[in-house]
Every structure is written in C-alpha cells, then in structure tokens.
C-alpha cells in the first residue's frame, strides 16, 4: 500500500462512515435508514457507533489497496479504521463531561461522627 493510497483510503473511510452514522444524507436517506433500524439489533447498534462502523467500511478499502499478503491487509484494515477514528475525534466538537447531580443529600456523615464522639465521652468503646 502506498502512502498516498493509505491517505486517500483513510479519508474515504472517514467520509463514508461519517455519512452513514452522523449525517442525514441526500433526501434524508441515511437519517431514514437509521430511524428504520432504531428498534434495536445488530444493524441499529452498528450504525449508531462511528468507531464500530468504520471497521466495516475500512475492510474493502484495505483489501483493495493492499497486496496479496494477509498480514498487510489486516494491518491496512486496522490502520485505515484507526485513521478514520482519529479524524473523527479531531473534527468533532468536544462533548462536555456529564454532570452528576444528586440534589440535596439526605444522609449526613456528621451523624456518624457525633455517635463516635458520644461513645468516647461516655467511656464506652
């Protein structure tokens, strides 16, 4: 696989994967496809995960771009998917971390400290 072939393949893998998993597509074709598969199952979970779907998209590109050696095809396959995943991380907006809010705490750890202080004051151990 030539370096140019790898770069072009990785860009194509990113483009197709992004189109299927993130975009509506022409005539909302891909949005309708994802909605039709929404109830669950293999295809629904595959189209909802960029990283998972990039492995499947990269497979034919690596097969076509590599020579007859299986090891090179496998490495090319994983490398193209990995490059597409890196492009996705660089090009996507950062997601803020999830906030966890419990509300007002019903438990108080002060109660435990008071009990221990009372036991010490009364001489009980």
Short mmCIF file of the C-alpha atoms (twelve columns), coordinates in Angstrom:
data_MODEL
# 
_entry.id   MODEL 
# 
loop_
_atom_site.group_PDB 
_atom_site.id 
_atom_site.type_symbol 
_atom_site.label_atom_id 
_atom_site.label_alt_id 
_atom_site.label_comp_id 
_atom_site.label_asym_id 
_atom_site.label_seq_id 
_atom_site.Cartn_x 
_atom_site.Cartn_y 
_atom_site.Cartn_z 
_atom_site.pdbx_PDB_model_num 
ATOM 1   C CA . UNK A 1   0.000   0.000   0.000  1 
ATOM 2   C CA . UNK A 2   1.442   3.344   -0.968 1 
ATOM 3   C CA . UNK A 3   1.308   6.273   1.438  1 
ATOM 4   C CA . UNK A 4   -0.969  8.156   -0.952 1 
ATOM 5   C CA . UNK A 5   -3.247  5.122   -1.221 1 
ATOM 6   C CA . UNK A 6   -3.429  4.915   2.547  1 
ATOM 7   C CA . UNK A 7   -4.293  8.604   2.972  1 
ATOM 8   C CA . UNK A 8   -6.929  8.524   0.239  1 
ATOM 9   C CA . UNK A 9   -8.368  5.287   1.640  1 
ATOM 10  C CA . UNK A 10  -8.483  6.657   5.196  1 
ATOM 11  C CA . UNK A 11  -10.226 9.824   4.015  1 
ATOM 12  C CA . UNK A 12  -12.769 7.768   2.076  1 
ATOM 13  C CA . UNK A 13  -13.375 5.543   5.101  1 
ATOM 14  C CA . UNK A 14  -13.943 8.597   7.288  1 
ATOM 15  C CA . UNK A 15  -16.285 10.190  4.739  1 
ATOM 16  C CA . UNK A 16  -18.463 7.125   4.237  1 
ATOM 17  C CA . UNK A 17  -18.558 6.275   7.932  1 
ATOM 18  C CA . UNK A 18  -19.486 9.839   8.842  1 
ATOM 19  C CA . UNK A 19  -22.173 9.893   6.153  1 
ATOM 20  C CA . UNK A 20  -23.822 6.701   7.407  1 
ATOM 21  C CA . UNK A 21  -23.547 7.352   11.156 1 
ATOM 22  C CA . UNK A 22  -23.778 11.133  11.583 1 
ATOM 23  C CA . UNK A 23  -25.390 12.835  8.584  1 
ATOM 24  C CA . UNK A 24  -28.908 12.928  7.170  1 
ATOM 25  C CA . UNK A 25  -27.692 12.416  3.607  1 
ATOM 26  C CA . UNK A 26  -29.379 13.378  0.362  1 
ATOM 27  C CA . UNK A 27  -33.149 13.325  0.770  1 
ATOM 28  C CA . UNK A 28  -32.617 12.347  4.420  1 
ATOM 29  C CA . UNK A 29  -31.860 8.851   3.146  1 
ATOM 30  C CA . UNK A 30  -29.401 7.920   5.900  1 
ATOM 31  C CA . UNK A 31  -31.492 9.520   8.642  1 
ATOM 32  C CA . UNK A 32  -34.469 7.425   7.489  1 
ATOM 33  C CA . UNK A 33  -32.300 4.320   7.377  1 
ATOM 34  C CA . UNK A 34  -31.123 4.868   10.958 1 
ATOM 35  C CA . UNK A 35  -34.711 5.579   12.081 1 
ATOM 36  C CA . UNK A 36  -35.966 2.400   10.419 1 
ATOM 37  C CA . UNK A 37  -33.338 0.402   12.278 1 
ATOM 38  C CA . UNK A 38  -33.970 2.208   15.581 1 
ATOM 39  C CA . UNK A 39  -35.815 -0.612  17.397 1 
ATOM 40  C CA . UNK A 40  -32.513 -2.349  18.078 1 
ATOM 41  C CA . UNK A 41  -30.447 -5.198  16.842 1 
ATOM 42  C CA . UNK A 42  -27.122 -5.560  15.113 1 
ATOM 43  C CA . UNK A 43  -27.584 -3.010  12.324 1 
ATOM 44  C CA . UNK A 44  -29.021 -0.366  14.610 1 
ATOM 45  C CA . UNK A 45  -26.122 -0.612  17.032 1 
ATOM 46  C CA . UNK A 46  -23.630 -0.680  14.166 1 
ATOM 47  C CA . UNK A 47  -24.964 2.495   12.549 1 
ATOM 48  C CA . UNK A 48  -25.056 4.307   15.881 1 
ATOM 49  C CA . UNK A 49  -21.330 3.839   16.553 1 
ATOM 50  C CA . UNK A 50  -18.794 5.606   14.339 1 
ATOM 51  C CA . UNK A 51  -15.901 3.512   15.622 1 
ATOM 52  C CA . UNK A 52  -17.663 0.184   15.064 1 
ATOM 53  C CA . UNK A 53  -18.919 1.070   11.606 1 
ATOM 54  C CA . UNK A 54  -15.502 2.362   10.493 1 
ATOM 55  C CA . UNK A 55  -14.109 -1.153  10.866 1 
ATOM 56  C CA . UNK A 56  -16.662 -2.479  8.388  1 
ATOM 57  C CA . UNK A 57  -16.180 0.386   5.943  1 
ATOM 58  C CA . UNK A 58  -12.377 0.097   6.052  1 
ATOM 59  C CA . UNK A 59  -12.396 -3.605  5.197  1 
ATOM 60  C CA . UNK A 60  -12.976 -3.347  1.423  1 
ATOM 61  C CA . UNK A 61  -10.647 -0.353  1.124  1 
ATOM 62  C CA . UNK A 62  -7.799  -2.208  2.816  1 
ATOM 63  C CA . UNK A 63  -8.498  -5.329  0.769  1 
ATOM 64  C CA . UNK A 64  -8.305  -3.365  -2.484 1 
ATOM 65  C CA . UNK A 65  -5.313  -1.216  -1.543 1 
ATOM 66  C CA . UNK A 66  -3.028  -3.956  -0.188 1 
ATOM 67  C CA . UNK A 67  -1.119  -6.658  -1.971 1 
ATOM 68  C CA . UNK A 68  -1.790  -10.376 -1.595 1 
ATOM 69  C CA . UNK A 69  -0.251  -10.737 1.879  1 
ATOM 70  C CA . UNK A 70  -2.840  -11.254 4.595  1 
ATOM 71  C CA . UNK A 71  -0.766  -9.545  7.278  1 
ATOM 72  C CA . UNK A 72  -0.565  -6.338  5.253  1 
ATOM 73  C CA . UNK A 73  -4.285  -6.420  4.536  1 
ATOM 74  C CA . UNK A 74  -5.104  -6.811  8.217  1 
ATOM 75  C CA . UNK A 75  -2.709  -4.047  9.265  1 
ATOM 76  C CA . UNK A 76  -4.022  -1.782  6.493  1 
ATOM 77  C CA . UNK A 77  -7.603  -2.509  7.559  1 
ATOM 78  C CA . UNK A 78  -6.965  -1.578  11.188 1 
ATOM 79  C CA . UNK A 79  -4.804  1.409   10.225 1 
ATOM 80  C CA . UNK A 80  -7.457  2.881   7.907  1 
ATOM 81  C CA . UNK A 81  -10.151 2.445   10.540 1 
ATOM 82  C CA . UNK A 82  -7.845  3.958   13.163 1 
ATOM 83  C CA . UNK A 83  -7.049  6.927   10.939 1 
ATOM 84  C CA . UNK A 84  -10.764 7.497   10.350 1 
ATOM 85  C CA . UNK A 85  -11.359 7.373   14.112 1 
ATOM 86  C CA . UNK A 86  -8.591  9.931   14.691 1 
ATOM 87  C CA . UNK A 87  -10.083 12.189  12.013 1 
ATOM 88  C CA . UNK A 88  -13.454 11.875  13.721 1 
ATOM 89  C CA . UNK A 89  -12.023 12.906  17.075 1 
ATOM 90  C CA . UNK A 90  -10.186 15.862  15.580 1 
ATOM 91  C CA . UNK A 91  -13.151 17.067  13.523 1 
ATOM 92  C CA . UNK A 92  -15.939 16.621  16.091 1 
ATOM 93  C CA . UNK A 93  -16.888 19.154  18.707 1 
ATOM 94  C CA . UNK A 94  -15.753 18.229  22.203 1 
ATOM 95  C CA . UNK A 95  -18.522 16.836  24.338 1 
ATOM 96  C CA . UNK A 96  -18.637 18.351  27.809 1 
ATOM 97  C CA . UNK A 97  -18.356 15.838  30.622 1 
ATOM 98  C CA . UNK A 98  -21.586 14.610  32.119 1 
ATOM 99  C CA . UNK A 99  -22.550 16.238  35.380 1 
ATOM 100 C CA . UNK A 100 -23.863 14.184  38.216 1 
ATOM 101 C CA . UNK A 101 -26.309 15.936  40.482 1 
ATOM 102 C CA . UNK A 102 -27.859 14.173  43.438 1 
ATOM 103 C CA . UNK A 103 -29.899 17.018  44.785 1 
ATOM 104 C CA . UNK A 104 -29.873 17.627  48.499 1 
ATOM 105 C CA . UNK A 105 -28.241 14.869  50.443 1 
ATOM 106 C CA . UNK A 106 -30.478 13.017  52.800 1 
ATOM 107 C CA . UNK A 107 -27.607 11.331  54.551 1 
ATOM 108 C CA . UNK A 108 -25.170 13.161  56.719 1 
ATOM 109 C CA . UNK A 109 -21.835 11.832  57.791 1 
ATOM 110 C CA . UNK A 110 -21.904 14.193  60.750 1 
ATOM 111 C CA . UNK A 111 -24.317 11.850  62.462 1 
ATOM 112 C CA . UNK A 112 -21.700 9.128   62.455 1 
ATOM 113 C CA . UNK A 113 -19.107 11.451  63.925 1 
ATOM 114 C CA . UNK A 114 -21.452 12.557  66.663 1 
ATOM 115 C CA . UNK A 115 -22.140 8.955   67.632 1 
ATOM 116 C CA . UNK A 116 -18.447 8.264   67.870 1 
ATOM 117 C CA . UNK A 117 -17.932 11.412  69.939 1 
ATOM 118 C CA . UNK A 118 -20.769 10.412  72.302 1 
ATOM 119 C CA . UNK A 119 -19.271 6.947   72.763 1 
ATOM 120 C CA . UNK A 120 -15.914 8.464   73.605 1 
ATOM 121 C CA . UNK A 121 -17.486 10.923  76.056 1 
ATOM 122 C CA . UNK A 122 -19.465 8.236   77.855 1 
ATOM 123 C CA . UNK A 123 -16.453 5.978   78.195 1 
ATOM 124 C CA . UNK A 124 -17.958 3.175   76.126 1 
ATOM 125 C CA . UNK A 125 -15.714 1.690   73.480 1 
# 
